[in-house]
Amino acid sequence: AQSVTQPDIHITVSEGASLELRCNYSYGATPYLFWYVQSPGQGLQLLLKYFSGDTLVQGIKGFEAEFKRSQSSFNLRKPSVHWSDAAEYFCAVAPRDTGRRALTFGSGTRLQVQP
Amino acid sequence: DTEVTQTPKHLVMGMTNKKSLKCEQHMGHRAMYWYKQKAKKPPELMFVYSYEKLSINESVPSRFSPECPNSSLLNLHLHALQPEDSALYLCASSQESLHSGQYFGPGTRLTVT
């Protein structure tokens, strides 16, 4: 069965420091890959997505993610974190075929930013 | 326009009430979704509509009744809910293929008293 693992439940970084959030997936074939961000009480915003091509993808708000097929990973990075980046981050995957049109989410990583 | 709108933003209802949540998108997406999200948890899929037909029901209790009147609108009818149904209800839409991801609305915060 497909699954998504975000091993870090909670991460604290200082403002201006770099950030990496980890995501690993277990899937029959390489799925579509996504990162979403959610501020408290809000909906989810799509940060970036990977479906083919360059394995380093750029997203909004200065985020990027790298797909590594050999490691079944899709880690999210940001070179310099801003206080406004404090939020919950979800990695998600979706099948490439049309069998089950739904996202599978990881459990999320809560990011706290220290001044 | 990449916006999904949801109304109301907040809803408080008693266990005997009937209410409805509404969702609208104008991106031409043909798939729409309802999710339930509890605090500090990822969204849980409830229903998926594809071309206005129900394609996935994740064994959701019948007190939740979805409806897709047309390709832009999605409703969730609520009846005889339980306090444990209190949660953030999120609507999302996508193209038929999920390669572009799903776009989420801001959610409806539901409290059942």
Interface residues (C-beta under 8 A of the other chain):
Chain A: Y32 F34 Y36 G41 Q42 G43 L44 Q45 L46 K49 F51 E88 F90 A94 P95 R96 T98 R100 R101 A102 L103 F105 G106 S107 G108 R110
Chain B: V4 Q6 A31 Y33 K40 K41 P42 P43 L45 V48 S50 S55 I56 L88 L90 A92 S94 E96 S97 L98 H99 S100 G101 Q102 Y103 F104 G105 P106 G107 R109
